[in-house]
Amino acid sequence: MSAHFPSLPQDALALLRADHEQVRLLFAQYASLRALEDAEEMMAELVDDLCDALIVHTMIEEELFYPALRAALGDDELFDDAELEHAGARELVSQLEVMYPGDEHFDATLAVLFEEVAHHIAQEESEMFAAARTSGVDLVALGHRLALRRAELEDDMSAPPAFDGAPVPHDGSRRPPRAPD
């Protein structure tokens, strides 16, 4: 994954919104490749990039963003629901990581992932981001922490969290690249 974000101070919401845009773009690029013949290798690479982006995104949210807002807002239900949605997405990602475009259920699994992610993004950008704006959390400082953690994870998916007690939603292992059947 090669998502690069400006080094200028970016608040947490702008950073996460940029992640959301990247994910939407990857889904759209995959959809555009479906009409092409012999595009399975490019499709597989896109799905790998998508899966990596989703895993890194969910990790930085669960390790840093959600705990900061949960502490400030005290709204456990909103964050519990978001974490459950992340768990569902991680399960679908783990299925896709051992599949290849053209495999039975590959497109269906990706479609379900798209629907779940689209729903999650919509809810997050409306409810959670609105709550974050009024939470009193320093969103620029939090954005800086998110960017640093993302850089660590992009370098090494198994990098331990920078603080104690963080949930580790992904075991850090990366399965070997898919091979066509």
Legacy VTK file of the C-alpha trace (Angstrom):
# vtk DataFile Version 3.0
C-alpha trace
ASCII
DATASET POLYDATA
POINTS 181 float
0.000 0.000 0.000
1.407 3.357 -0.863
-0.929 5.905 0.643
1.015 9.072 1.304
-0.507 11.986 3.075
0.842 15.497 3.409
3.168 16.163 6.311
1.209 19.297 7.150
-0.853 19.046 10.325
-4.025 17.258 9.406
-6.817 16.753 11.853
-7.968 13.224 12.589
-11.219 13.650 10.672
-9.471 14.821 7.498
-7.009 11.942 7.748
-9.753 9.350 8.229
-11.860 10.907 5.479
-8.842 10.599 3.133
-8.619 6.915 4.092
-12.300 6.532 3.267
-11.750 8.149 -0.128
-8.831 5.834 -0.827
-11.009 2.800 -0.034
-13.846 4.087 -2.225
-11.360 4.634 -5.065
-9.957 1.107 -4.743
-13.457 -0.380 -4.880
-14.236 1.744 -7.959
-10.993 0.750 -9.664
-11.778 -2.902 -9.056
-15.259 -2.468 -10.518
-13.809 -0.835 -13.645
-11.433 -3.768 -14.145
-14.232 -6.333 -14.055
-15.178 -5.454 -17.631
-11.672 -6.200 -18.903
-10.404 -9.580 -19.994
-7.237 -10.951 -18.428
-7.297 -8.389 -15.621
-7.259 -10.921 -12.773
-3.691 -10.125 -11.719
-4.413 -6.379 -11.553
-7.675 -7.124 -9.725
-5.843 -9.300 -7.203
-3.296 -6.537 -6.576
-6.080 -3.984 -6.090
-7.854 -6.246 -3.631
-4.587 -6.768 -1.755
-4.154 -2.979 -1.559
-7.766 -2.624 -0.442
-7.390 -5.272 2.253
-4.175 -3.686 3.526
-5.781 -0.234 3.580
-8.790 -1.529 5.511
-6.682 -3.377 8.064
-4.424 -0.381 8.719
-7.430 1.940 8.890
-9.320 -0.244 11.360
-6.218 -0.630 13.502
-5.532 3.096 13.822
-9.176 3.758 14.584
-9.402 1.042 17.221
-6.033 1.808 18.816
-6.240 5.609 18.864
-9.324 7.301 17.432
-12.086 5.317 19.146
-10.461 5.270 22.600
-9.863 9.045 22.514
-13.461 9.744 21.559
-14.903 7.061 23.829
-13.128 8.674 26.798
-14.307 12.172 25.831
-17.883 11.266 24.907
-18.677 8.279 27.087
-20.809 6.789 24.282
-19.899 3.122 24.364
-22.685 1.980 22.039
-21.474 4.044 19.071
-17.947 2.687 19.377
-19.008 -0.875 20.221
-21.084 -0.926 17.025
-18.170 0.441 14.984
-15.810 -2.173 16.405
-18.289 -4.939 15.543
-18.441 -3.609 11.992
-14.639 -3.669 11.889
-14.651 -7.290 13.046
-17.034 -8.179 10.211
-14.826 -6.393 7.700
-11.709 -8.159 9.028
-13.435 -11.514 8.626
-14.274 -10.746 4.992
-10.724 -9.471 4.406
-9.320 -12.721 5.794
-11.524 -14.647 3.346
-10.424 -12.488 0.415
-6.753 -12.837 1.323
-6.854 -16.552 0.443
-9.054 -16.202 -2.632
-8.335 -15.042 -6.157
-10.557 -13.107 -8.603
-12.550 -15.675 -10.505
-12.806 -18.010 -7.518
-16.270 -19.054 -6.483
-17.713 -16.469 -4.061
-14.878 -13.969 -4.606
-17.081 -11.301 -6.183
-19.878 -11.972 -3.699
-17.480 -11.663 -0.757
-16.074 -8.426 -2.155
-19.610 -7.094 -2.731
-20.567 -7.806 0.881
-17.365 -6.116 2.048
-18.196 -3.093 -0.110
-21.706 -2.829 1.346
-20.475 -3.169 4.925
-17.673 -0.661 4.432
-19.958 1.830 2.666
-22.458 1.630 5.536
-19.697 1.990 8.123
-18.144 4.992 6.372
-21.509 6.744 6.064
-22.283 6.236 9.741
-18.807 7.192 10.845
-18.647 10.359 8.735
-22.052 11.511 9.931
-22.563 10.449 13.550
-19.047 9.833 14.802
-17.335 12.731 13.055
-20.068 15.126 14.237
-19.570 13.908 17.803
-15.796 14.228 17.434
-16.089 17.884 16.411
-17.887 18.702 19.673
-15.926 16.314 21.920
-13.171 18.669 22.992
-10.540 16.215 21.700
-7.561 17.917 20.041
-8.212 16.556 16.549
-4.954 17.926 15.101
-2.848 16.188 17.765
-4.904 13.022 17.318
-4.453 13.257 13.543
-0.693 13.445 14.062
-0.777 10.306 16.250
-2.931 8.509 13.660
-0.502 9.424 10.869
2.486 8.206 12.868
0.788 4.921 13.717
-0.285 4.423 10.092
3.323 4.918 8.975
4.472 2.299 11.497
1.866 -0.181 10.303
2.573 0.422 6.628
6.210 -0.349 7.359
5.471 -3.377 9.553
1.928 -4.654 10.034
3.014 -6.433 13.217
4.442 -3.291 14.853
3.151 -3.202 18.414
0.981 -0.283 19.477
2.842 2.694 20.885
0.922 2.431 24.157
-0.144 -0.322 26.559
-3.551 -1.935 26.559
-4.391 -1.425 22.906
-6.420 -4.124 21.229
-4.599 -5.876 18.426
-7.338 -6.629 15.898
-5.047 -8.207 13.313
-2.285 -10.707 13.963
0.046 -8.849 11.604
0.619 -11.826 9.379
0.318 -11.318 5.697
-0.631 -14.297 3.659
1.418 -15.053 0.551
0.156 -13.454 -2.660
-2.706 -15.292 -4.292
-1.972 -17.558 -7.190
-4.501 -18.245 -9.905
-6.242 -21.614 -9.666
LINES 1 182
181 0 1 2 3 4 5 6 7 8 9 10 11 12 13 14 15 16 17 18 19 20 21 22 23 24 25 26 27 28 29 30 31 32 33 34 35 36 37 38 39 40 41 42 43 44 45 46 47 48 49 50 51 52 53 54 55 56 57 58 59 60 61 62 63 64 65 66 67 68 69 70 71 72 73 74 75 76 77 78 79 80 81 82 83 84 85 86 87 88 89 90 91 92 93 94 95 96 97 98 99 100 101 102 103 104 105 106 107 108 109 110 111 112 113 114 115 116 117 118 119 120 121 122 123 124 125 126 127 128 129 130 131 132 133 134 135 136 137 138 139 140 141 142 143 144 145 146 147 148 149 150 151 152 153 154 155 156 157 158 159 160 161 162 163 164 165 166 167 168 169 170 171 172 173 174 175 176 177 178 179 180
